Amino acid sequence: MTMSDMIIGSSFAMLSMFKALCRAANYDKSVLLLGETGTGKDLAARKIHELSSRRDYPFIPINCSNLSDGLFESELFGHARGAFTGAVQEKSGLLDAAGNGTVFMDEIGELPLHLQAKILRVLDKKESRRIGSTLTTTVRVRFIFATNRDLHGDVHKGTFRKDLYYRINVVRILIPALRERKEDIPVLADHFIGRENLRSGTRKYLDPEAMQKLLHYDFPGNVRELENIIERSAVFSEGDAITAKDIRLDTDPNRASDEVVGSQLKAILEECRWNKTKTARKLGKSRRQLYRLLDKYDLTECAKKFMI
């Protein structure tokens, strides 16, 4: 999980969503989770799985926007030996690995039409076939789908199959944006600060003005943005108290001038196990900005030895 180990919130919007998740878990139907980026659709999907009768079986998340066409088919269905160049041995797919569990297909709206047809076949026929094989296997998984797109609009534009839309839109649950449940911001912020304190052995806390600054912000990036802001503030705050000045929002005029010294950068790299993507996110920097900092503090060669 990138945001937290649990879904947090006691607002009316969240309580209504919790109720919907619980009801969906009791019925073995396809679920479509709708919501903006950063709202926690992955957490909602996992919660449905954990509350369902399939909880003792695998939960397999698949981000449809991260895999190329050929890789997507190979990962999902597997392939036979010799199916294509490089296929030196048979490989089982994620559908096989899930068994009687749950497959969570995030960003389903990003799939091209020809791959949408393959997903539709799996849903209709309850069977799959490895690339290069003539044998079919029965699919027993439960599917949960998620998107931040307007799939109904995409159907009218011809970029999403109408038959697939109605097939996955059996149970639909909307994940509320953070700006629609601002009363949850204090408990979320405290959770993220507490987690940072455990990781770093610190005693950070938000002072009242810092909390007010958060409460007056609309968080276009939702809970994920709040998480990043808190982590960034914990890094740049000098004392135990995180002040309003330490809360650096994307809308702040001084946001672009945020800087980190070499010792801080190395400490964050080590905390993130030298994963540059995670480090950049925690610093609130782009990959290009992070590379400039690595060059500036002569950490480039050391970073090359670790994960991208």
N, C-alpha and C positions, 0 to 999 in steps of 0.2 A: 504494500500500500504506500502511496506517496503522500497522502494527506493525513491519515490517522488510522488507527486500528479499529475505529468504530464510527458510526454515524452519530453526530452530536447535535442536539437542539431540542428545545421544549416549546417552541413557538407553535401557534395553531397550524401554520403551514406544514411544519415538520411532523406534528402529531398526526395530521391527516395523511401525510405520506407514509408514516410508519404503519398506520392502519391498512393502507392499500398494499404495502409490501407484505404484511402478514397474511392478508387475504389471498394475494397472488401466490404465496408460498404453499398454501393449502391445496391449490389446484394445479395439476400438471399440464399447464398450457403455456404457449409461447408468450413472452412478455416483451413489450416495447417500452423502453425508458427514454423519455424525452427531457431535454434540459440543456441549458447553455454549457459551454466549456467550463470546467472547474467546479461544477456543482456537486460532484460526487456520484455520478452514475455508476462507476465501477464499484463503489462501496454498497450502493443500493442493490446491485446485481448479486454481490457476494452475500448480502444479508438475506435475500430471497433464497439463495442456495442453502445457507446455514439453517434457515427455518423450515426447509422442505424435507420431505422424506428421502431426498438424495444427499443429505448432508454428509454421509459417511463415504461418499464417492468423490472423485476429483471435481474441482472447479477449474475450468480451462478458459482463461481470458485470451481473446484474439483481437488485436487492433487492426481493423480492415484497411486503415490508411497507411500502415507502416510496411506492408508487404507488397512486393511487385506481383503482377498477374501470375507469372509462372511459379513464383515462390509461394504464393497464396494457395494454389491448388496442391502443391507438393506438401505443404505444411498441414493443410486441412485433411486431405484424403490419403496422403502417403504416395509412394510410387513403387513400381516393380523394378527389379534389377534390369538394367539396360533400357529403361523407358526413355532416357535421354542421355546426352553426353554428361558424364560425371556420375550417373546413377550406377555405381559399381556394386551396390547391394540393395536388397529390398528394404524399404523404410515404411514403418507404420505412421499414420497420420494422427492429428490431434483428436479426431472423432473416435479413433480406436482407443487412444489414451484416456479419453473421458469415460468410456464404458457406460455405466448407468448414471453418470454424473451430469454436470451442467456445463454447457459451452456458452460463454458470454462473448458475443460478437459486437464489439464497440465500433462506432463510426460506420455502421452498416450503410449509411447513405453515400459513402465514398466508393463503394464497390462499382466497377464498370458493369454494364448491362450483361455481358456474356458470363460474368461470374455470378451475377444475381440469378441467372437462369439455373446455374448449378446448385445454388443454395435452395432455390425453389424445388428442384428435383429431390433434394434430400428431405425437405419438409413434407413433400407430397408422397414420395415413395418409401420414406423411412429406410433408405439404403444408400450406400456409397460404394465407389469403386476406385481403387488406386490407379494412378496414372500408369498406363501401359499394361494394365491387367484386364482380363475378361471376367474376373470373378467379382461378385458383389457381396457386401457384408451388410448385415442389419444394423441400422443406427438406432440406439436406444437412449440417446442423450436428450436432455431438455434444453431448449434454446432460450436465451435471453438476449435481446438486441438493444442497442442504444444509439442515439444520434442527437446532434445539436442542429440538424437541418430540418427544414419544413418538407417532410417527405410527401405530404399531400400536394404541395406545390410542385415538387420534383416530378411527381406522376403526371401532372398536367403539362410540364415542360418536356416530358419524354425521357428524362434522365433516370427515372426509377420505375421499375416494372409495377404496373397496377396490380397484377395477380400476386406478386410477392408482398406488396404493401398490405393487402388485405390478409395475407397469410400470416404475417408477423404481427399485425396489429390486432391480436386477439384480446390481450389485456394491456391497456396503455396506462402508464403512470408518469406523471409530470414531476420532475425534481425541481423544487423552487429555487430561484436565484437568491443569493445572499441579501440583496437589497430588499427583497420581499419578506425577510425575516431577520431584521436588524437586531431584534431582541436576543438573538442567539450569538451575536458577535462577542460579548464579554466571556461567555463560557468557552467558545471556540478559541479566543485569544489566550485565555488562561490555560487551556489544554496544550496549545502549541508552545507557550512559554515554559510550562511544566516539563514538557518533553525535552526542550532545549536545555533546561537546567539539569535534567538527568543525564543527558549526553555529555554536557560540558563541565558538570560539577559547579555550576554557578547558582546565584540566587536572584536572578532577574525578575522584575515585576513591572507592570505598567502603572505609571502614575495617572491620576484622574484626567489631566489634560490630554495625555496620549490616548486614553480610552475615548475621550470625546472626539478627538480627531478621527479615530476609526469609525465611530458611530455616525459621523457626518460625511462619510465617503461611501460611494455607491458600489464599489468593487465590481467593475466590469469583468474581472477574471474570477469572481466568486470566491469560494472557500480556498481554492488553490492559491489565489492571489493573497488572501489574508495570511495563509501559512507562510508564503514567501516573504511577505512584509515583516512578519514577526521574526522569522529566522534572520533576516537581514538586519533588523533593528537590534537583535540580541548580539550580533557581530559588532556593530558600530557603536553601541552605547558603551560609555566608559565606566559608569558606575553600575550599581545594582538596579537603580531606577531607570526604566526606559521612558524617556520624556517625549513630548510632542515633536521636538526637534529630531529625535532619533527615528520617528516614524516617517519613512521616506516613501511617499506615494509617487506614482507615475506622473501625477498632475503637478507635483511640486516644482517650482522654477529652478531649485538647486539640485534636482534629482540627477541631472546629467553629469554633475560634478562630483558625485559620490566616488570616493577613492578608498583604496585598501592598501595597507603597507605590506611589505614583503613577509613579515612574520605572521600577519593575519592570514595572508593568502596561503602560505604553507600549512598553517594550522587547519584551515578549512579544507584544503586539498587532502590532508591526512584524514580528517573527519569523514570526508566523502570517499575515502579509499582511492584517491586520485582519479575519480571519475569526473571528467571535465564537464560533462553535461550537468551533473548534479551540482558541481561547484559553481558553474555559471548561474544556474537557477537560484542557488542560495545567495549569491552575491547580487542578484538582480541585474546581471550583465548578459550581453549577447556572447555567443561563442567567439566572435571576432574580438570583442573587448577583453575577454578572458585571455586569449592568445597574446594580446598586446601586454597584458599584465605579466604573463609568464615570461615574455621576452624582457620586459623591464627589470624583473627581479631575477633573471638568469635561472629560471625554473623550467625552461622549455625542454631541455634534454632529459631532465629527470622525469618530467611528465610523459614523455614519449614512451617510457617503459611500461606505463600503466594503461588503464582502459581509456577508450575514446570518450 
